[in-house]
Amino acid sequence: MQSEVSMRMLKADPEDKGEIYNLIKTIKDQVTEKARKDIRTLTKTYTSNTSLVAILLATITFAAAFTLPGGYSNNAGSEGLPIMSRKLAFQAFLISDTLAMCTSLTVAFVCIIARWEDLEFLLYYRSFTKKLMWFAYFATTTAFATGLYTVLAPHLPWLAIAICVVSVLLPILTKLIGEWPLLKLRIRLLGSFESDLIDMV
């Protein structure tokens, strides 16, 4: 398009070759600068919101680690140890809670780095943080489910299982709903479009 416009302008006035080149270069620079400003503005909004959610998740999972399901033992020789430490569901709670907290803190740190405004980094980090945030979300709901399962399973197994099913399905359904427009696009293109652009959205 640009070369077609410049060719027509040169045909109209061949003596103004230098001016046409300068005009096109100026317009190109202005468009590039405006795009950079827009990217920085959008990224600032995105990093603020994402870091807020990441810190909130980190706070929740940090607090959950010190208010363990079942409480702590008061027996001699095992004071301060978790009562349900031998149960598999409790161990799953600890692992998922730790993963959720570490992932959330990683996202918060990446959002701080994103404020350095390296344009190439700003273009590509969004996809990375979205994946990490989804994983943190999934790990948080898993920690919630396994923590309640540990406490409820001995007395109300049906309720414990129902809570686990809902908690595990929630992040999967959220991801499907959030990415539905992209999934429709991928289905419509049927793998004919090989590009990283879709992953950046």
N, C-alpha and C positions, 0 to 999 in steps of 0.2 A: 504494500500500500504506500509506504513512505517513498520507495524508489519510483513508483508510478506518478506520485504527486510531483516529485522533484523533476522527473523527465518532462512532464507537461509544463512545468514552470520554466524549464530551460528552453523548451521549444518556443514558448511565448516570448522569452527575452534571453537569448543565449549569452549576452554580455554580463549578466548578473550572476554568474556561476558562484563566485565567492560569497555573495550576499545570501544566495539560496542555501548554500551549505551552512553558513552561520545561523540562518533562521531555523533550519531543521535541527541543528545541534542544540540551539537554545531551547526549542520546544521539547526536544528529547530530554534535556537536562531538567527542565521544569516538571515534566511528567514523572521522571524518575524520583525527583526530590519530593513531589507530592505523594507518590506511592510510599516512599520511605517514612514520611510523616504519618500517613494513615496506618502503616504497619506498626509504627512505634506507639501510636495512640491506642490501637486495638490490643496490642500486646500488653500495654500498661494496665488496661482494664482487665484483661484475662489473667495476668499475673497477680493482680490484687485479689480478685475473686478466688482464684485457685489456691493462693497461699493462705487465705483466710480459712477455706474449707480444709486444707491440709493440716493447718495448726489446730483446728477444732477436732479433727479426727485423732491427731497425735495426743491431744489433751485427754480425750475420752479414753483412748486405749491405755494411756499412761495411768490414769486413775483406776481403770479396771484391773491393772496389774497389782495394785495394792489393796483392792477390795475383792479379794479372791472368793469365788463361790465356795460355800461351805465353811469359810472362816479358817482360823488358825487353831492349832492344838495347844492345850494347856497341860497335857500330860508330862510327867517328869521324864526328862531325857529327849523329848521332842517338842519342847516349847518353841512356839513361833513358826513351826513348820505347817504347811497347808494340810488340813485334815484329809482332803481327797486327792493327795498328790499321786497315789498309785493308780487312780482311775484313768483309763485311756481317754475319755472325753475331757477330763481336766487337762491332760497333757496336750491334747489338740487345742484346747482353749489357750494355753500358754503360748504355743507355737504361733497360732493365728493372731493372737493379740500382739506378740512381738513383731511379727511380719507387718501387721497393719501400722504399728507405731513407727517402725523403721522406714517403711515406704512413704508414709505421710511426711516424715521429717526430710526425706530425700526430695520430695516434691517441693516442700517449702524452700529448701536450699536452692534447687534449680530455678525457682521463681525469683530468688534474690539475684542469681547469676544473670537471669534474663534481663534485668534492669540495666545491665552494662551496655545494652543496645548495639551489640554486634549483629548486623542485619541478617547475615547468613544463619546465625544461631537462632535469631527470633523466628525465622521462617520454618525451622525444622524442630524446635524443641517442643512445640505444642503437641505434636503426635506422641512424643515420649512421655510428657507429663500426663496426658489423657490416659495412656495405658497404665501408668503408675497409680494414678488416682482411682481408676477402676479396680486395680488389684487391691489397693488399700481399703476401698469400699467393700470388696468381696471378703477380704480378711477380717474386717471389722464385724460384718454380719455373721461370719463363721465363728468368731470369738463370742459374740452374743449368743448364738445358737448352742454352741458347745458348753458355754458357762451355765446356761439355763438347763441344758440336758443333764449336766452333772448333778444339779440340785434336784430336778424334777423326776428323773428316770426311776429312782427306787420306789416312788409313791404314785406318780402319774405318768406311766410310760407313753400312753397315747398322746398326751399333751406335749410331752418332751419331743416326740417324733414329729408332731404337727408343727411345732415351733422351728425345728431344724429344717423341715421341708420348705416352709414359707421363707425362712431366712436365707436359704441357699438359692431359692428361685428368684428372690427379689432383685439381686444385682444382675442376674442373667436377663430377666425381663426388662430391667432398666436399660441395659446395654442394647438390647434388641430395639426397644422403642427409640432410644437416642440415635441409633445408627440406621434406622429404617429407611430414610431417604437415600443414603449411600448404598444400602443393600439393594434397594430397588434399581438404582443406577447400575450396579454391578451385574444384576440379573438381566437388565435390559441390554447391556453391552455384551453379555455372555462371554466374558474373558477376552474380548477382542481389543480391549484398551489396556495396554501394558504401560502404566505410568505410576509414579510415586505421588502425583498430584492428589489423587483421591485420598491417600493415606495422610496427607497433610491437613485435610479438612477436619 
